[in-house]
């Protein structure tokens, strides 16, 4: 190994070796996607804030003997068991009488996958009034295990109708998730991710990326497709006219589920569109949100069915999902219906990923983000700081890119969409922002992790997602354990989890250099070929600074340089592919001086962790 100490030394000719094909194609696909996204007509997205009505016209009532314990694969599970007709009618009659005392009519709609029953009121009421009726029903009937409002949930995005040509969220060194390095290890093969959302539109960038799903919306008006539950989970549009959803103005169709699905598993290496995080996984559309949101009972049945459970009247799921993405929610405590559905999904081996919410408030006050056993995801901006709208708090597990179009359109999350303002139109792409966009980043990485280790448990996936997250480059208080790191998360499934990153981006100039106060080995990464890392050492008089940079793999070549405070290179090492660079310099002055160690990309892989040892 040769170390050069002259600032005028010329570069030794490098020997080149090809980049790993998978990584090169993945990076090319991401670039092509950005270019394709720029040329497609903009989607007219909803406004920046969705008006959410707290009214509901439904109740969920669970009777004690509507279910039975059973053993499956050595685990105790709960199976729904229908009450006999006479008993059920008697019990519902009691609830009808209590409703009639309040001038309300009540009728039974159906049994859910949890063994509870969904009851319909003749008109919507404020949530507090329905809660009071539910409490009365439980108090007056000893056979009621619980009664609660069937609340409506809403898609958790803060969209902006725009188009651009970057997927910074996948690969940028500062705020990205380091997906390209993860793709060298896993691409999601063999894993199904359920997108429990508005349904999905057919889209060229999702062709071949889906398995059979289901439309779980029972209410015809909410479904907006002319019928209730059926086997067609495609999104007909969720537009509404002014005042149609209990207040607020007219809204265009959001195509929310289509955007979420693209982030997870859009086609990659197809020279068009965007790159999906788990592009060899399959997406399963489970439609639970329609016009004016969606009922909690439908969402719960969607979770049950997606994870392989049984829902009365719905055919069995032939391809159960290992990952459930819920980019939806509403305010309030976690209800029994949601918690029981989550527990059931987890008992069947599924991970449940949930958006934290977009109210710039404590996520503990929003459901299902505050339910037990879920992976709650906050949103960060392009610079790795908490997005201004994102919820936060102790229930948040980690954060992922959700974007901030307020800082510029291209700072949102680019994904698949539809150009129709009401009914479906042409394929398109657009930038959205929200915790709805952050959650599918985690869901996609969870799919990569499952493809690396198919036997992983939900708790193992959650634990390693959190422990492998990297420090936040920006300010993100109460955002969980860190920023999602796809590469480290996949490495964790091989039980080779590297230590946390020591660098804090941006450190691309001497002015931004990370201070190193004691001799140590640092772990960092060059996110792109244009990235560079600076580290500052205050070197005492007479001391010698020594830097050692092993290459991260046999096909990569980074270079090592040492600068003085005037910006002059005083030592460098620029050896060949796969060879360790070493450089040193002695402070010959009579005082402590600042020196800057720089790591520079030359060829090979990016976003692969490297180690830099500094001593003096």
N, C-alpha and C positions, 0 to 999 in steps of 0.2 A: 504494500500500500504506500502510495506516495502522497505526502502532504506538502502543499505549496505555501510558502509564507510571504511571497512577494505579491504586492497588489497589482503588478503589471504582468504576472505570469499568464501565459496563454493556455487555452483549454486543450487538454489532451483529447485526441479524437475518441469519440464514444463508439462502442460496439452496440448495434441496435438489435433488439429482439422484438418480435410482434407482441402487441398487447393481447391479453386474454380475449378470445373472440366474443364471449358472452358479454363482457363488460363493454367492449367497443361497440357492439350492436345496441346494447342498452342505452349507452350515451348517445349514439346516433339517433335512436328512436325518440329519446327525449327532445333532441334538437329538432327532429322532423316534426314532432308533435307541436312544438311551439310555433314553427313556421306554418303548419296547417291551421292551427288555431287562429292565426292572424288573418287568414284569407277567407274565413267562413263568416257569414252574416251574423250580426250580433243578435243574441236572444234578448227579448224584452222581459226583464226580470221584474219581480215585485218590488215594492218600495222598501226603504231601509228599515222600517219597523212594521211588524205584523200586529194588528189589533186583535187581541185574544179575548174572547168572551168567557167569563167564568160561569155562565149559565149551563145547565144540563137538563135533559128531560128523561134521564134514566137512573136506575138504581141497580146495584148488584147485591143479591142476598144469598148467603151461603148457609144451608141447613146442615146440622151436625151429621146426619147419616146419609149425606149425598155422595160420600166417597168411602173407599175402603183401603186398608193397607194391603200391600202385596210385595213380594220379593222378586226382583229382577236382577240377574247377574250378581247375586249376593248383596244387593242394595235394597233398602226399604224405600218404596215409592208409593205415591198416592194415585190411585186410579179413580176416575169419575164413575159413579154408579147412579143411574137414574132412580129417582123416587117413583113409587107406583103412582098412577094418575090420581087416585082418590086422595092419597096423603098430600100430594103436591097441591092439588086444588084447595084442600082445606087450609093449608098454610098460606097460600097466596091470597085466599079470601080474607084472612086476618089482616094481611098487609093492605088489601083493597079497602077494608073498613076504616083503617087508620088514615089512609089517603083521602077517603071520602069525607072524613071529619074536617079536612082542610080544603074541601071543595075540589078535590083532584080525582081523576080517574086513572086507574092503574091496570095494566095488563101484562101478562107474561109473554116474553118474546122467545127465549130459548135457554137451553142449558149450555154452560161454557165448558171448556176443557178442564177446568178446575173443579167441576161438580157444582159450581154456584149457578144461580139463575139471574138472567138479565130481565129486568122489569122496566116497562116504559110508562112514563107519565103522559098526560094528554097535552102538556105544554111545557116549554122550558121554564125553569125557575132559577133564581140566584143560588149559587152553590151552598150558601149557608142554610137556605130553606130546605134544600134536599138533604143536607147533612142532618138537620133537625128531624126530618121525617125518618131517615134511616136509623137514627138513635132511638126514636120512639118504637119503630118496628122491632128492633132488637130487645128493647126493654119490656115490651108487651108479649113477646113470644120466646119462651125458653128454648125452643128448638132451633133458634137462629144462632149460628156461630158468629157471623158478622154481617152487617149491612152497611153499605157505603155508596156514595154517589158514583155513578159511572162517568168520571170526569173526561173531558176532552183534552187531548194532547195536540201539540202543534210542532211543525217542522222548525228546528232550531238553527235557522240561518239568518244572516243579515246581508241580503244579496245586493248586488249592484250590476246593472245591465251593461257589460263591457266585454271587450275582447282584446287579447294581446298575445304575445308569443313566448312566454316563459313559464316553466314549471320550477320556479326557484325552490319550492317546498320539498322537492326530492333530493336535490344535490348541492345547493349552495352551501358554502362552508359555514356561514354564520347561522342562518335560520333553517336550513334544510335537515332532512332526516337521514342523510347518508345512505340513500337507497342503492346507488350503483355498486357500492362495495358489497352490500347484502346480496345483490343479484348473482354474485359469483358463487354464493353458497346455497341459495334457495330462491325459488320463483313462485311457490305456492301450489305446486303440483299435487293433485289429489285432495285438495281442501275446498269445501264449499263455505261461502260466506253469505249469510242471509242479510239482505238489506230490507229491514222492516220499516217501511216508509210509504211514499206516495205511489209506489209502483215504478216501473221502468219503461221508457219508450224504446222501441227498436231503434238502434243506432249503428252506423257502420263500424264505429270503434268499439262496440260491444258485441258484434256478430260472433257467434261461437263461444262467447264468454259466459253464458248463462245455462242453468238447469231449470227444470220445471218449478214454478212457484205457485202462489195462490192469492186470489183476491179475498181477503178476510173481512171486508167491509160489509156488514149486514144491512145497514140502512141505505135504502135506494137513493135518497136525496144526497146523502154524504158521498156515496159511491160515484154519482154523477156519470154513470155509464149505462143507465137504463135498467139495471138489475142489482141484486144483492150479491151474496157470496158466490164465487164461481172460480173456475180454474184459470181464468185470464187475468194475470196481475199487471197487465200493461196500464200505463197511466193515461187516462183520457183527458187530463187537465184538472186543476183544482181552482180555477178562476172563480171569482164571485162578483156580484154587483154590489153597489153601495148599500150598506145596511143589512145585507143578506146574512152576515155572520154575527149578528148581535151588536153591530156598531162598526164605525169606521168606513173607509171608502172602498171603492172597487179595487180588486187586485187581479193582476194577470196570473196565468198559470205559472207555477214555479219550476216544474219538472225536477223537483228536489231529489227524488230517489235516483233519477238518471245521473245527476251530478255526483251524488255519493257513490254510485256504482262505478263510474269512470275512474274516480280516485283509487278505488280498491283494485279493479281488475280490467281496465281498458286494454285493448289489444296493443301489443308492443312489437317493435321491429317490423311494422307494416308500412313504414314510410308515410304515415298519415296520422293526423290526430295527436293524441297525447299518449303518455306511457302510464300504465297502471302499476301500482306498487306490487301487487301479487298477480302478475299478468298471466300466470299459468293456473291460477285458482279459478273457480267458477262462482258466479254470483247467483243467488236465489232471491228473486223478488217476492216479498211478502207484503201485499198492499194493505195498509191499515189506516192511512191518512188520505182523506179526500177533500171535498169542498168543506171549508170551515173546520178543518182538523180531523180528528178521529177519536172514537170512544176507547176508553181504557180497556173495556171488555174485549174489543176486537184486537187491540195491541197484545193483551195477555194471551189470547188464543193464537195470535201470530207467533209469539215466542214459543208456545207449547208445540205447535205444529212444526215450526222451522227446526226445532231441536230433536224431532222424532217422537214427540208425544202424540196423544190421541185427542182429537177434537170432534165432538159429536156432529155427524152429518158431513164431515170433511174427509175425503180419501186420505189414506196414509201417505206420508212423505217418503218417496222412494230414495231420496238423496238428502238425508238430514245434514244440517249445517254444523260445523265445529265452531264457527264464530258468528255471533249475532250482533249486528250494528243497529243501534237505535239513536239516530240523530233527531231526537224529538223530546218533548217534555212539557211540563207546566209547573206552576207553583203549588206548594203544599207538601205535606208529609208523604212518605212512601205508604201507599195503601196496601191492604192485604192482597188484593187481586194481583197487583204488580209483583209484590214480594214472592207470593206463591208461584207465580209463573217463572220468575227468575230462579227460584230454588229448584223448580222442576227442570229447567233448561240446564242448569249446572249439574244436577244429578245425572243427566244424560251425557255429560262430558263437554258441554258447550260453554264457550267464553262469551260473556255479555258485555259489550262495549257501549258506553252511553255518553252523549254530549252533556257538558256541564251546564249549559245555558248561556244566554246572551244578555243578561240583565245587569252586568257589572255588580254582582251581589254575591252573597254567600250561597254556594251551591247546596248547602245543607237544607235550604228552604225550597228546593226544586226537585221534582220527581220525574223520571226514575233515577236521577243522578244521586239522590240520597238513599237509595235502596241498598241493602246489604248484598255483597257478592258481585257487584258490578265494577267495571273499570271505568271510572269517570274521568273524562278528558277535558282539560281546559285548552284554550286557544292562544297561540303565540303569533306575533307578526313576523315580518321578513327579517327582523333583526334579533329575534329570539327573546323578545320581551312580551309580557302579557298583552294581548290585544285589548284595546280599551273597553270593548263590550263584554269580554269573557267573564263568566262567573269564576269563583275561586273558593278556597276554604279547605278544611280538613278532610272532606270527602273526596277531594280530587286526588287521583292516583298519579297522574303525570300530565304533561302538556304536549301538544303537537301543533304543527302549522294550521292556523285557521284563517290567516290573512288579515289585512287591514286596508281596504280600498280607500279609506279616508286619507291615507298617505300616498295615494296614487293607484290608479286602476290596476296596474300590473302587480301590485302588492297583494292582490287577492289570490284565490286558489283557482287555477284553470282546470276545467273538466268538461265532460260531455254534457250536452243540453239539447233542447228542442227550440226551434225558432217561433213556434206558435204562441200567440198571446192568450188564446183561450183553448180552442181545440188544437190537436197536434199539427205541426208544420214540418219544415225540413230539419235535418240534423244540423246542429250547431255546437259551438263551444263558448263558454263564458267564464269570467272570473266571478266567484261568489266569495263571501266571507262569513265566518260564523263557527261556533263550536260544532255545528253540523258538518263542517268541512274538516275539523280537527279529528273528530272521532273516527272517520274511515281511514285516516292515516294509521291509527293504532290498530284498527281491525285488519287492514292490509298486512301490517307487520306481524300481527298474531297469526295470520294465515301462513306467512313465511316460516314462522316458528313451528307451527304444526307440521308443515311439510318437511322440516328438518327433523322433527321428533314427533311422529304421529301418536305416540303413547302419552304425550304430555297431558297433565291435568289442568283444569281451569285455574287452580291456585298456582300451579307452577308457571303457567304463562303470565299470570298477573304479577307474580313475584319477580320474574326475570325481566319483564317489561320495565318495572319500576327500578330494579337494581342496576340495569344497564343504561338507564337514561343518563344523558350527559348534563353537565352544569349549564344553567341558562346563560347565554351570552349577554342578555339584557336583564332588566328588572322584571321579575315574575314572582312576587311574593304570594305564598299560599297556592302555588300551582303544582303541588305534588313533588315527586322526587327529582324531576328534571325534565329536559327536553327529549322527546323520543329519538332514539338512535337505532335505526334499523339494523345496521351492521353489527353493533354490539349485542343487540337482542338476539339475532340469529346465532352469533357466536356463543351466546350463553346456553343455547340448547345443546351444544356439543360439550358442555361443561368446561369450556376454555374461555370463560369471560375475562377479558382484559381489565386492568384497573381503570378507574375513571379518567377521562381526559383532564390534562392539567392546563392546557392553553385556554384562553378566553378570547374569542373573536370579538371584534376585529383586531388583529395584530399584524396588519399588512404593511406597516411603515415603522420607521424608528420611533416616531412620536407615539405610536400605539403599542410599542413593544411591551410584552408581559415581563414584569420584574421577577427575577430569580434571585432570592436572597441567601440561599444556602446551596451548597453542592448537592445535586440530585439528578435522577433520571426522569425526564418529562415524557409524557405521552400526548401526542398531538396528531393532526392530520392535515393534509393539503386537500381541500374540498374539490378544487378544480385545477386545471393546468395553469391557470393564471393566478392562483392563490400563492401566497408566500407568508412565512411565519418569522417574526422577529422576537427575540428574547433579550432582555437587558440585564447585564451583570455589573454591579459596582465593584470593580476590581481594586483591591488594596495595592499600595505602592510596593513594587518588587515581586508581586505575585504573578503566577502564570495561569492564564485561562486555558483549559483544555476541553475541547468539544469532540464528541464521537457520535457518528450518525450511521448505524447499520441500516441497510436498505430493508423495507418492509417485506419484500419478496424478491425472488430471483429474476423478475422481469421489469423491475422498477429502478429508476435512477434519479435520485434527488442530489442536490449539491449543497455544500456547507461553506459559509462565508462568515468572517468576523470583521466588523466595522469598528472604527473608533468614533468618538463623539462628533467629529467633523464630517462623518459620512464616507471616510476613505476605507477601502478594503485593505486590512492589514494582514489577513491570513485567509487561505481558502483551500478547499479540497474538492476536486471535481473528477472523481474516478468513474469507473465504468459501471454498467448495469450489475446490480446485485452485490457490489463491493462496498465495504464500510468506508465512509469518509471520516478522516480525523484532521483536526486543525488546532493549532495552539498559538498563543501570543502572550508575551511577558510585558507587564506594565513597568516600564523603565523610569517613569516619572517619580517625583517625590511625594505625590499625593494620590488619593483614590480617584480613579477615572471610570467613567461609564463606557462599557464596550457592548456591542450588539451582535448576537449570534443569529444568523439568518439561514433558514432552510428554503431552498428554491427547487421548484419542479424542473426536470429536464425531459424525462420520458417515462412511459409505463403507466401504472395505475394511479388513480387519484382516490381520495376518500378512504384510503387504507391507513390504519393507524401506524405511526412510526414512533420510535423511541430516540430521544436525544439526551445523551449523558453530558452533564457539565460539571467540571471540578476546578478548583483553584486553591 
